[in-house]
């Protein structure tokens, strides 16, 4: 049996785009999503992380997201 519906939602979403490709990932952990986003950004992908409140973070803001 699962808890409430909110418990099933993933808090952070990452979208990466390059050329005609688009990939998205969702994680509950800030640390994991930022680590993945930094790797993808270093490989030339345009990366944005969105938190559960809908606030978007670009690569220069990733450390701010970790400090939250």
C-alpha positions in Angstrom: 0.0 0.0 0.0 1.3 3.4 -0.9 1.3 6.6 1.1 -0.4 9.8 -0.1 -0.2 10.7 -3.8 2.4 13.5 -3.0 4.8 10.8 -1.7 4.8 9.3 -5.2 5.7 12.5 -7.0 9.3 13.2 -7.8 10.5 16.6 -6.6 13.0 17.6 -9.3 12.9 17.3 -13.0 15.8 17.8 -15.5 15.3 18.5 -19.1 18.3 18.4 -21.5 18.2 19.5 -25.1 20.8 19.3 -27.9 20.3 19.6 -31.6 17.0 17.7 -32.2 17.2 15.6 -29.1 15.4 16.1 -25.8 15.7 14.0 -22.7 14.1 14.3 -19.3 14.7 12.8 -15.9 13.0 13.1 -12.5 14.5 12.4 -9.1 13.6 13.0 -5.5 17.2 13.9 -4.6 18.6 17.4 -5.3 22.1 16.0 -5.1 21.5 13.3 -7.8 19.6 15.5 -10.2 22.3 18.3 -9.9 25.1 15.8 -10.4 23.4 14.4 -13.5 22.6 17.9 -14.9 26.2 19.0 -14.4 27.5 16.0 -16.4 25.0 16.6 -19.2 25.8 20.3 -19.3 29.5 19.5 -19.5 28.8 17.4 -22.6 27.2 20.3 -24.4 23.5 19.8 -23.5 21.3 22.8 -22.7 20.0 21.7 -19.2 17.3 23.1 -16.9 16.2 21.7 -13.5 12.7 22.4 -12.2 11.8 22.0 -8.6 8.5 21.0 -7.1 7.4 24.6 -7.0 8.1 25.1 -10.7 11.2 27.2 -10.2 13.7 26.6 -13.0 17.5 26.5 -12.5 20.0 26.8 -15.3 23.6 25.6 -14.9 24.9 28.8 -13.2 22.2 28.3 -10.5 22.8 24.6 -9.7 24.9 25.4 -6.6 22.1 27.6 -5.4 19.7 24.6 -5.7 22.1 22.5 -3.7 22.3 25.1 -0.9 18.5 25.3 -0.6 
